[in-house]
Each structure stands twice: as C-alpha cells, then as structure tokens.
Amino acid sequence: MSYRLIRPLLFRLDAERAHHLSIAALRMMPRPAPLPHDPMLETMVAGVRFPNPVGLAAGYDKDGRIAHKMHGLGFGFAELGTLTPLAQPGNPQPRLFRLVEDRAVINRFGFNNGGQGAAADRIARYRRPVGEGPVIGINIGANKEATAAGRGVADYVTGVTCMAPLADYLTVNISSPNTPGLRALQGRAALDDLLGAVMAARGTDTTPIFLKVAPDLEPADVEDIAAACIDHRVDALIISNTTITRPGLRSPLAGEAGGLSGAPLTDLSHARLRDFRRLLGTHLPLIGVGGIATAEQAYARIRAGASLVQVYSALVYEGPYLARRINAGLKTLMQRDGITNIADAVGVDA
C-alpha cells in the first residue's frame, strides 16, 4: 500500500503514538537479507564499510529494538539511541509535534530510554558477532540528573565502556537541546575534558568515536570544536542535531519548545557542514544530517563534504522507503556526473 494513502490516517494519531506503532510494525517484520553489494554506493568511513551512504539518524530507535532490520528499508546503516546509563522517562507528554505546513517536527523528548543495560542485553542477542550483518551505530548521552550535577562526563565514560563492544561506531551526543546544560559541553574546555575521558575509556578498543554537534554554533564555536576533534583524534563529526531557532515557520505549533528538525533545518545544517569542511578539509570524515528528504539534497550534502548522510524527520512525510529512493537517485546523479563511486563525490564542491 502506498504511504501517501495511509499517511492521513497516521496523522490523525498523536505523533508519539504513531511513532510507537511504526516501531511495533517493524519489530514484526522478518529480519531481511543483507543488502546486495553495490560498487557505486559502497564506501569506507572511519574503518567501517558502509553498503551505502544513507543512514537512519538517532532518535527513532531509542532502545535498539529494530535498528538491525533497517537495512530492509534500504538504509546503509542505522544509529540507535540516545542511550543513557540509567533509564529515564524523559520530559512530560505531549513532546512530539508535526508541523505539517513546514514539513517539520519539533521534539522535546529529553533522552527518554530504558537505559544502557537493558539495551545492551537486547542488542547482544542479535549482534553476535559484532561486525557481521547491518552497520549499527550507538548514540550515547548523559542522564538529566548527572548533567545537572556536573557529572555528565562520567555518564559518557559509562556509555563507552558499556556500549562499545556492541557497536560498529559510537556517537557522543552533546547537542540535544532537551537536556538542560548538555550543549554547554560543546565549549572548548568542557569538550576537551569530555573527549579526553571518552578516548581514555576507549583505550585499545578500535570502535570509532563520532561526535554529534548542534547547528546553532557561532564561528568561534565551530573553530573550537574542529580543533578539539583533531586534538583528540575523533573519528568523524555528525552535523547536525536539531535547532532551537524557528526560521520562518507557518505552523501554529511553531512556538512549541524543543528541537526543530525537517525541511526548515536544511540550509542551517548545510551551512554548518560547509563551515566544518572549510576548517577540517579531508582530515576528518563528516556526516550530514538535518533536512534531507531527496536524493538531490543528499547529493548536495555529499558534494559539500559529507562522507555519509542521515535522515529521520523526512520519514514522517515521505514514508519508510525513503532511503531506497535516495540511493536510487544518488546513482542517477552520479551517472550524470561520471562518478563511479560515492566516495569520489565527497567534497567536490568544497
């Protein structure tokens, strides 16, 4: 059945309830066969081989229930979480809003999840051995109480210790606007402390560490983050999380508190990607996320310097097979430009 036919029915439901229904439906889906090898789209980033460059961003599969099935929808990788050391309920409902007129979403979940211990047990059952099957990233964060008490760094260390053995890569999430004080970790001194502790906790483990940052950064912030990533040998940078700005929205829900994602984030996230590419060059892989809904937008982000891209909010409006359509469109665009592998398109416009 076409998603356009069932979308009006889903939009009659509360947004968070519809989200949970989609998770339940995917849990019932049989585990799909591996994605076929595609020499045009396959790429290597941070020592990990990705079957295609289109990934599912963190926030959809918070507890690691269906990430291992998302390649059945065409995703080259899936990032689950954000997971915190202890379970927490997140912010009060309602906390997820569709801004239909703007093809956008506002959320203020606040890292609601069942905790790393429960997720680790679940993930381990389908991740033996790690490295086989679909590429899975695990996004880690700090509990609200720990952040408020200034103990956030310890929570990230716990996340590395607990989740690294189960992940193809780990993402350190310091950019959600829905945990008070979390974005302060993007400051240079705090970021040095955090990344130093995270890398020490990784030790001799080879699991790549990615850092996810906000789009709401001043030029000095971008410079500090770029320098810290190089100094601490971060393996990749994800740009970007949701924004607290409200650029030209038409929806009556535009005033809801939380992070804005979807179409209004496209230009801002793309601009931050260009900023980091200009500073970092080819020294650090970049992952573009925010407002990507078409192959053309994904290709523009790749040509601007992204080795991979991620989508999430666009699924609300475009349906579950968006990744397949983006990948097919990428191949058409690459053929037009005479590019035989997606890695050769990275940064050609930078």
Protein Blocks (a to p, Z undefined) as FASTA:
>chain_A
ZZklmmmmmmmpcfklmmmmmmmmmmmpccdddddddfklgcceehiacfbfcdcdehjl
mnopmmmmmmmnopabdcedjddfbacebjaddfbdcdfknopadddekopaebjklmmm
mmmmmmccehiajdddddddddfklmmnopmmmmmmmmmmmmmmmpfbdcddfkbfkbgh
klmmmpmklmmmmmmmmmmmnmmafbdcdddddfbbcfklmmmmmmmmmmnopabdcddd
ddfbdehiabfklmpgcddedjklmmmmmmmmmmmmmmnmmmbccddeehiabfklmmmm
mmnopabdcdfklmmmnojklmmmmmmmmmmmmmmnopabfklmgoplZZ
